[in-house]
Amino acid sequence: EANSYAIYVSGEVKNPGVLRIRSETTLLKTIIAVGGFTEWANKRKILIITKENGKEKRIIANYNKIVDGDVPDIVINRGDTIIVR
């Protein structure tokens, strides 16, 4: 699809795969879009692989802390990979 972004979601989510979106999104919205977590998901250690200044960067996100408002939601950009263990 023209003007779309692809992000990749793998691991313990209900519908892993390539997710096409029209603009940047957030981790919470991405988890909703893939149907949520499986019962085995570790919501406290979600790996996000992104690029920053041309270099790969790895971020560990805690879904529970984002939902509780303890930390801000994470922006997901085109080409990012999210792995739920």
C-alpha atoms as a printed R data frame, in Angstrom:
   type eleno elety resid chain resno      x       y      z
1  ATOM     1    CA   GLU     A     1  0.000   0.000  0.000
2  ATOM     2    CA   ALA     A     2  1.354   3.414 -0.909
3  ATOM     3    CA   ASN     A     3  2.390   5.704  1.925
4  ATOM     4    CA   SER     A     4  2.251   2.902  4.480
5  ATOM     5    CA   TYR     A     5  4.674   1.924  7.200
6  ATOM     6    CA   ALA     A     6  5.580  -1.659  8.049
7  ATOM     7    CA   ILE     A     7  6.394  -2.752 11.570
8  ATOM     8    CA   TYR     A     8  7.141  -6.291 12.625
9  ATOM     9    CA   VAL     A     9  5.698  -8.038 15.676
10 ATOM    10    CA   SER     A    10  6.906 -11.448 16.830
11 ATOM    11    CA   GLY     A    11  6.597 -13.738 19.818
12 ATOM    12    CA   GLU     A    12  3.851 -14.122 22.374
13 ATOM    13    CA   VAL     A    13  1.104 -12.056 20.710
14 ATOM    14    CA   LYS     A    14 -2.089 -13.471 19.235
15 ATOM    15    CA   ASN     A    15 -1.435 -12.410 15.616
16 ATOM    16    CA   PRO     A    16  2.311 -11.936 14.999
17 ATOM    17    CA   GLY     A    17  3.528 -10.716 11.642
18 ATOM    18    CA   VAL     A    18  3.933  -7.599  9.537
19 ATOM    19    CA   LEU     A    19  1.647  -4.750 10.529
20 ATOM    20    CA   ARG     A    20  0.991  -2.003  7.995
21 ATOM    21    CA   ILE     A    21  0.157   1.407  9.405
22 ATOM    22    CA   ARG     A    22 -0.173   4.853  7.826
23 ATOM    23    CA   SER     A    23  1.937   6.819 10.319
24 ATOM    24    CA   GLU     A    24  3.982   6.320 13.461
25 ATOM    25    CA   THR     A    25  2.132   4.616 16.278
26 ATOM    26    CA   THR     A    26  2.768   3.578 19.883
27 ATOM    27    CA   LEU     A    27  3.553   0.302 21.595
28 ATOM    28    CA   LEU     A    28  0.111   0.131 23.227
29 ATOM    29    CA   LYS     A    29 -1.697   0.663 19.926
30 ATOM    30    CA   THR     A    30  0.498  -1.955 18.254
31 ATOM    31    CA   ILE     A    31 -0.299  -4.567 20.918
32 ATOM    32    CA   ILE     A    32 -4.023  -3.874 20.443
33 ATOM    33    CA   ALA     A    33 -3.649  -4.171 16.645
34 ATOM    34    CA   VAL     A    34 -2.113  -7.659 16.915
35 ATOM    35    CA   GLY     A    35 -4.878  -8.924 19.189
36 ATOM    36    CA   GLY     A    36 -3.101  -8.636 22.511
37 ATOM    37    CA   PHE     A    37 -0.807 -11.030 24.322
38 ATOM    38    CA   THR     A    38 -0.883 -14.806 24.639
39 ATOM    39    CA   GLU     A    39 -1.132 -16.217 28.136
40 ATOM    40    CA   TRP     A    40  2.639 -16.884 28.181
41 ATOM    41    CA   ALA     A    41  3.755 -13.357 27.323
42 ATOM    42    CA   ASN     A    42  6.200 -11.557 29.590
43 ATOM    43    CA   LYS     A    43  4.697  -8.057 29.546
44 ATOM    44    CA   ARG     A    44  7.593  -6.638 31.560
45 ATOM    45    CA   LYS     A    45 10.327  -7.363 29.010
46 ATOM    46    CA   ILE     A    46  9.160  -6.425 25.517
47 ATOM    47    CA   LEU     A    47 12.099  -5.943 23.151
48 ATOM    48    CA   ILE     A    48 11.861  -3.133 20.618
49 ATOM    49    CA   ILE     A    49 14.547  -3.000 17.936
50 ATOM    50    CA   THR     A    50 14.711   0.372 16.212
51 ATOM    51    CA   LYS     A    51 17.187   2.541 14.325
52 ATOM    52    CA   GLU     A    52 18.576   5.747 15.755
53 ATOM    53    CA   ASN     A    53 21.036   7.821 13.713
54 ATOM    54    CA   GLY     A    54 21.543   4.846 11.386
55 ATOM    55    CA   LYS     A    55 22.452   2.455 14.196
56 ATOM    56    CA   GLU     A    56 20.424  -0.356 15.699
57 ATOM    57    CA   LYS     A    57 19.080   0.389 19.164
58 ATOM    58    CA   ARG     A    58 17.410  -2.077 21.534
59 ATOM    59    CA   ILE     A    59 14.835  -0.936 24.067
60 ATOM    60    CA   ILE     A    60 13.249  -3.074 26.784
61 ATOM    61    CA   ALA     A    61  9.711  -1.909 27.530
62 ATOM    62    CA   ASN     A    62  7.476  -2.752 30.477
63 ATOM    63    CA   TYR     A    63  3.875  -2.828 29.228
64 ATOM    64    CA   ASN     A    64  2.451  -2.827 32.767
65 ATOM    65    CA   LYS     A    65  4.307   0.378 33.713
66 ATOM    66    CA   ILE     A    66  3.128   2.096 30.519
67 ATOM    67    CA   VAL     A    67 -0.500   1.132 31.202
68 ATOM    68    CA   ASP     A    68 -0.201   2.275 34.833
69 ATOM    69    CA   GLY     A    69  1.177   5.652 33.683
70 ATOM    70    CA   ASP     A    70  4.532   5.164 35.419
71 ATOM    71    CA   VAL     A    71  6.457   5.564 32.128
72 ATOM    72    CA   PRO     A    72  5.382   7.129 28.811
73 ATOM    73    CA   ASP     A    73  4.197   5.017 25.889
74 ATOM    74    CA   ILE     A    74  6.918   4.305 23.313
75 ATOM    75    CA   VAL     A    75  6.657   5.600 19.757
76 ATOM    76    CA   ILE     A    76  7.009   2.853 17.150
77 ATOM    77    CA   ASN     A    77  8.448   3.937 13.812
78 ATOM    78    CA   ARG     A    78  8.579   2.472 10.313
79 ATOM    79    CA   GLY     A    79 10.746  -0.651 10.200
80 ATOM    80    CA   ASP     A    80 10.768  -1.260 13.964
81 ATOM    81    CA   THR     A    81 10.596  -4.831 15.282
82 ATOM    82    CA   ILE     A    82  8.758  -5.737 18.482
83 ATOM    83    CA   ILE     A    83  9.467  -9.083 20.153
84 ATOM    84    CA   VAL     A    84  7.291 -10.251 23.031
85 ATOM    85    CA   ARG     A    85  8.944 -13.096 24.923
